[in-house]
């Protein structure tokens, strides 16, 4: 308990002297980690050894956050070394630690431990502490998910992992292949992911017309991210003729499922009177709702009376009580 208090105190001090709104280009080499359980959730605070970048996770899902601590975390270094945890300044000890982690993970995975199966899958794909074998790692990941390797849901999950993991360079070509197979099987998330890769040009030449085609498929199946993208296309006039009422239709479908950026767009349309009549009350409600779901928007709400603000907040309370919260990954 004493060490935990010391670690938390050291972190508070480092954060207070750090910088907010910063995203480092560092790839987050071996990190410190603090885990806190609160309100039925588990929070992990990860700190890069090299640049001080902070990452926050809730129940193993990343939270939107940008910031870094000041300097290096010497106090945390001392605490970790005191209990024999190897740090990045001792490469040999660190590699030995990785090998032992992989050995234990493999032993537990073979005994049926799902978390260990997931870990050994990651280790095999990255080659951390064990001879690299990507295909064997993928099989372990499927086993940990209790799914077949060719299950469309797993293919999408694997495609996202290969695309976004910090443990290895992104493999956009493989991700696109996996998403496409799932998409062709009718999986809405796979269809959205194919569209997104065409939208941003990862693993394929950027092609908004092709992206739109896949977004439509996914949106028609109720995927909120695809519905949001359709709203953006119609609002901005990308590939299609600009059509604010049609944009509002798709933003509303996504917003109804808790998509915060779609809610922010609806607020903006009411604020500027685009396709709808200007309405400060509706603008305030939708902005407040988007903020409740942690939208990244920095836009300011229109000037409203205290009564209008109170009314909007009451509507937000009623709305959130009657709707399921948007999953952490619903906007990506």
C-alpha positions as CSV (number, residue, x, y, z in Angstrom):
1,X,0.0,0.0,0.0
2,X,2.9,2.4,0.8
3,X,4.4,1.8,-2.6
4,X,1.1,2.3,-4.3
5,X,0.7,5.6,-2.5
6,X,4.2,6.6,-3.5
7,X,3.6,5.7,-7.1
8,X,0.3,7.7,-7.2
9,X,2.0,10.7,-5.6
10,X,4.9,10.6,-8.0
11,X,2.4,10.4,-11.0
12,X,0.4,13.3,-9.7
13,X,3.5,15.4,-9.4
14,X,4.7,14.5,-12.9
15,X,1.3,15.2,-14.4
16,X,1.0,18.5,-12.7
17,X,4.3,19.6,-14.3
18,X,3.5,18.0,-17.6
19,X,1.7,19.2,-20.8
20,X,-1.8,18.6,-21.9
21,X,-3.0,18.3,-25.5
22,X,0.3,16.7,-26.6
23,X,0.6,13.5,-28.7
24,X,4.1,12.2,-29.1
25,X,5.5,10.7,-32.3
26,X,7.3,8.1,-30.1
27,X,6.0,4.6,-30.5
28,X,5.7,4.1,-26.7
29,X,8.6,1.9,-25.8
30,X,8.3,-0.3,-22.6
31,X,6.1,1.5,-20.2
32,X,5.3,2.1,-16.6
33,X,1.7,1.1,-15.8
34,X,-0.6,1.9,-12.9
35,X,-3.9,0.1,-12.6
36,X,-6.8,1.5,-10.6
37,X,-10.2,-0.1,-9.9
38,X,-13.1,2.3,-9.4
39,X,-16.8,2.2,-9.8
40,X,-16.8,-1.3,-11.3
41,X,-14.3,-0.3,-13.9
42,X,-10.6,-0.9,-14.3
43,X,-8.4,2.0,-15.4
44,X,-4.8,1.6,-16.7
45,X,-2.4,4.6,-16.9
46,X,0.5,3.8,-19.2
47,X,3.6,6.0,-19.4
48,X,6.2,5.9,-22.1
49,X,9.8,5.5,-20.8
50,X,11.3,7.8,-23.4
51,X,8.9,10.7,-24.0
52,X,6.6,10.7,-21.0
53,X,3.5,10.3,-23.2
54,X,0.4,9.2,-21.2
55,X,-2.2,6.7,-22.4
56,X,-5.4,6.0,-20.5
57,X,-7.5,2.8,-20.8
58,X,-10.8,1.8,-19.2
59,X,-11.5,-1.9,-19.1
60,X,-8.7,-2.5,-21.7
61,X,-10.3,0.0,-24.1
62,X,-8.3,3.2,-25.0
63,X,-9.8,6.6,-23.8
64,X,-9.5,9.8,-25.8
65,X,-6.6,11.6,-24.1
66,X,-3.6,13.6,-25.1
67,X,-0.9,14.6,-22.7
68,X,2.6,13.9,-21.2
69,X,4.3,14.0,-17.9
70,X,7.2,16.3,-17.2
71,X,10.7,14.7,-17.4
72,X,11.2,11.1,-16.6
73,X,9.4,9.2,-13.9
74,X,12.4,8.7,-11.6
75,X,10.3,8.0,-8.6
76,X,8.4,5.3,-10.5
77,X,11.6,3.9,-11.8
78,X,13.0,3.5,-8.3
79,X,9.8,1.8,-7.1
80,X,9.8,-0.7,-10.0
81,X,13.5,-1.5,-9.6
82,X,13.0,-2.1,-5.9
83,X,10.6,-4.9,-6.5
84,X,12.8,-6.4,-9.3
85,X,10.9,-5.2,-12.4
86,X,13.4,-4.7,-15.2
87,X,13.3,-1.3,-17.0
88,X,14.3,-0.2,-20.4
89,X,17.8,0.8,-19.3
90,X,18.7,-2.9,-18.8
91,X,18.0,-4.5,-22.1
92,X,19.3,-7.9,-21.2
93,X,17.1,-8.1,-18.1
94,X,14.1,-6.8,-20.0
95,X,14.5,-9.4,-22.7
96,X,14.8,-12.1,-20.1
97,X,11.6,-10.8,-18.5
98,X,9.8,-11.0,-21.8
99,X,10.9,-14.6,-22.4
100,X,9.7,-15.6,-18.9
101,X,6.3,-13.8,-19.6
102,X,6.0,-15.7,-22.9
103,X,6.8,-19.0,-21.2
104,X,4.2,-18.5,-18.5
105,X,1.6,-17.2,-21.0
106,X,2.1,-20.3,-23.2
107,X,1.8,-22.6,-20.3
108,X,-1.5,-21.0,-19.1
109,X,-2.8,-20.7,-22.7
110,X,-2.4,-24.5,-23.2
111,X,-4.3,-25.0,-20.0
112,X,-7.2,-23.0,-21.5
113,X,-6.8,-19.6,-19.9
114,X,-8.4,-17.1,-22.4
115,X,-6.4,-14.1,-21.3
116,X,-3.2,-16.1,-21.6
117,X,-4.2,-17.3,-25.1
118,X,-4.7,-13.7,-26.1
119,X,-1.3,-12.7,-24.7
120,X,0.6,-15.5,-26.4
121,X,-1.1,-14.6,-29.6
122,X,0.2,-11.1,-29.3
123,X,3.7,-12.3,-28.4
124,X,3.8,-14.7,-31.3
125,X,2.7,-12.1,-33.8
126,X,5.3,-9.5,-32.5
127,X,8.0,-11.9,-31.6
128,X,8.2,-10.6,-28.0
129,X,10.0,-13.1,-25.8
130,X,9.3,-16.0,-28.3
131,X,10.2,-16.9,-31.9
132,X,7.9,-15.0,-34.2
133,X,5.1,-17.0,-35.8
134,X,2.2,-14.7,-37.0
135,X,-0.1,-17.5,-38.2
136,X,0.2,-19.4,-34.9
137,X,-0.4,-16.2,-33.0
138,X,-3.5,-15.6,-35.0
139,X,-4.8,-19.1,-34.2
140,X,-4.2,-18.4,-30.5
141,X,-6.1,-15.1,-30.8
142,X,-9.1,-16.9,-32.4
143,X,-9.0,-19.5,-29.6
144,X,-9.0,-16.7,-27.0
145,X,-12.1,-15.2,-28.6
146,X,-13.8,-18.6,-28.8
147,X,-14.2,-18.1,-32.6
148,X,-13.0,-19.8,-35.7
149,X,-10.2,-18.1,-37.7
150,X,-12.6,-17.6,-40.6
151,X,-15.5,-16.2,-38.6
152,X,-16.3,-12.7,-40.1
153,X,-16.4,-11.2,-36.6
154,X,-12.9,-12.5,-35.8
155,X,-11.6,-11.4,-39.2
156,X,-12.8,-7.8,-38.5
157,X,-11.3,-8.0,-35.0
158,X,-8.0,-9.3,-36.4
159,X,-8.0,-6.7,-39.1
160,X,-8.3,-3.9,-36.6
161,X,-5.6,-5.4,-34.5
162,X,-3.1,-5.6,-37.4
163,X,-4.1,-2.0,-38.4
164,X,-3.8,-0.3,-35.0
165,X,-1.6,-2.3,-32.7
166,X,1.4,-0.5,-31.2
167,X,3.3,-3.8,-30.9
168,X,4.1,-4.1,-34.6
169,X,4.0,-1.9,-37.7
170,X,0.5,-1.6,-39.3
171,X,-0.3,-4.2,-41.9
172,X,-2.9,-2.3,-43.9
173,X,-2.9,-4.8,-46.9
174,X,-3.6,-7.7,-44.6
175,X,-6.3,-5.7,-42.7
176,X,-8.0,-4.8,-46.0
177,X,-8.0,-8.4,-47.1
178,X,-9.6,-9.5,-43.8
179,X,-12.1,-6.7,-43.8
180,X,-13.0,-7.4,-47.4
181,X,-13.7,-11.1,-46.7
182,X,-15.9,-10.2,-43.8
183,X,-17.6,-7.5,-45.8
184,X,-18.4,-9.8,-48.7
185,X,-19.9,-12.2,-46.1
186,X,-22.3,-9.3,-45.2
187,X,-20.6,-8.2,-42.0
188,X,-21.5,-4.5,-41.4
189,X,-18.4,-3.6,-39.4
190,X,-16.3,-5.2,-42.1
191,X,-18.1,-3.1,-44.7
192,X,-17.5,0.0,-42.7
193,X,-13.8,-0.8,-42.2
194,X,-13.3,-1.4,-46.0
195,X,-14.9,2.0,-46.6
196,X,-12.8,3.7,-44.0
197,X,-9.5,2.4,-45.6
198,X,-10.7,3.7,-49.0
199,X,-11.6,7.0,-47.3
200,X,-8.1,7.5,-45.7
201,X,-6.1,5.7,-48.3
202,X,-4.4,3.1,-46.0
203,X,-3.4,0.0,-47.9
204,X,-5.2,1.2,-51.0
205,X,-5.4,4.3,-53.1
206,X,-7.9,6.8,-51.5
207,X,-11.2,6.6,-53.3
208,X,-14.2,8.4,-51.8
209,X,-16.6,7.0,-54.4
210,X,-15.6,3.4,-53.3
211,X,-15.6,4.4,-49.7
212,X,-19.1,5.8,-50.1
213,X,-20.3,2.5,-51.7
214,X,-19.1,0.5,-48.7
215,X,-20.4,3.0,-46.1
216,X,-23.8,2.7,-47.7
217,X,-23.8,-1.0,-47.3
218,X,-22.8,-0.8,-43.7
219,X,-25.2,2.1,-42.9
220,X,-28.1,0.2,-44.4
221,X,-27.4,-2.5,-41.8
222,X,-27.5,0.1,-39.0
223,X,-23.7,0.7,-38.4
224,X,-23.6,4.1,-36.6
225,X,-20.1,4.9,-37.9
226,X,-21.1,4.3,-41.5
227,X,-24.3,6.4,-40.9
228,X,-22.2,9.2,-39.6
229,X,-19.8,9.0,-42.6
230,X,-22.8,9.2,-45.0
231,X,-23.9,12.3,-43.1
232,X,-20.5,13.9,-43.6
233,X,-20.5,13.1,-47.3
234,X,-23.9,14.7,-47.9
235,X,-23.0,17.7,-45.6
236,X,-19.8,18.4,-47.4
237,X,-20.8,17.4,-50.9
238,X,-18.2,14.7,-51.2
239,X,-18.8,12.6,-54.3
240,X,-22.6,13.3,-54.0
241,X,-24.5,16.6,-54.3
242,X,-24.5,18.5,-51.1
243,X,-27.8,17.8,-49.3
244,X,-28.2,19.0,-45.7
245,X,-31.6,17.3,-45.2
246,X,-30.2,14.0,-46.3
247,X,-27.1,14.6,-44.1
248,X,-29.5,15.3,-41.2
249,X,-31.3,12.0,-41.8
250,X,-28.0,10.0,-41.5
251,X,-26.6,12.0,-38.6
252,X,-29.9,11.4,-36.8
253,X,-29.7,7.7,-37.3
254,X,-26.1,7.6,-35.9
255,X,-26.9,10.1,-33.1
256,X,-29.8,7.9,-32.0
257,X,-27.2,5.2,-31.3
258,X,-25.1,7.6,-29.3
259,X,-22.5,8.6,-31.9
260,X,-21.2,11.9,-30.4
261,X,-19.7,13.4,-33.6
262,X,-23.1,12.9,-35.3
263,X,-24.7,14.7,-32.4
264,X,-22.2,17.5,-32.7
265,X,-23.0,17.8,-36.4
266,X,-26.7,18.0,-35.7
267,X,-26.0,20.9,-33.3
268,X,-23.9,22.6,-36.0
269,X,-26.7,22.3,-38.5
270,X,-29.2,23.8,-36.1
271,X,-26.7,26.5,-35.1
272,X,-26.2,27.7,-38.7
273,X,-29.6,26.9,-40.1
274,X,-28.3,24.4,-42.7
275,X,-31.2,22.4,-44.0
276,X,-33.2,23.2,-40.9
277,X,-34.4,26.4,-39.2
278,X,-31.9,28.0,-36.8
279,X,-32.8,26.9,-33.3
280,X,-30.7,27.9,-30.2
281,X,-32.6,25.4,-28.0
282,X,-31.9,22.4,-30.3
283,X,-28.3,23.6,-30.8
284,X,-27.7,23.7,-27.1
285,X,-29.3,20.3,-26.5
286,X,-27.3,18.5,-29.2
287,X,-24.0,20.2,-28.2
288,X,-24.6,19.3,-24.5
289,X,-25.5,15.7,-25.5
290,X,-22.3,15.4,-27.6
291,X,-20.3,16.7,-24.8
292,X,-21.9,14.2,-22.5
293,X,-20.5,11.5,-24.8
294,X,-17.0,13.2,-24.9
295,X,-17.0,14.6,-28.4
296,X,-13.6,16.2,-29.4
297,X,-15.4,19.3,-30.6
298,X,-14.1,22.7,-29.4
299,X,-17.0,24.6,-30.8
300,X,-18.8,27.1,-28.6
301,X,-22.6,26.9,-27.9
302,X,-24.8,29.8,-28.9
303,X,-25.8,32.3,-26.2
304,X,-28.8,31.0,-24.4
305,X,-30.7,32.0,-21.3
306,X,-30.3,30.0,-18.0
307,X,-33.7,28.6,-18.6
308,X,-32.9,27.3,-22.1
309,X,-29.7,25.8,-20.7
310,X,-31.5,24.1,-17.9
311,X,-34.1,22.8,-20.3
312,X,-31.4,21.4,-22.6
313,X,-29.7,19.7,-19.7
314,X,-32.9,18.2,-18.6
315,X,-33.5,16.8,-22.1
316,X,-29.9,15.3,-22.0
317,X,-30.7,13.6,-18.7
318,X,-33.9,12.1,-20.1
319,X,-32.3,11.1,-23.4
320,X,-29.3,9.4,-21.8
321,X,-31.6,7.5,-19.4
322,X,-33.5,6.1,-22.3
323,X,-30.6,5.2,-24.6
324,X,-27.7,2.7,-24.4
325,X,-24.3,4.3,-24.2
326,X,-22.3,4.3,-27.4
327,X,-19.5,1.8,-27.2
328,X,-16.0,3.2,-26.8
329,X,-15.1,2.3,-30.5
330,X,-18.4,3.5,-32.0
331,X,-16.8,6.6,-33.6
332,X,-13.8,4.8,-35.2
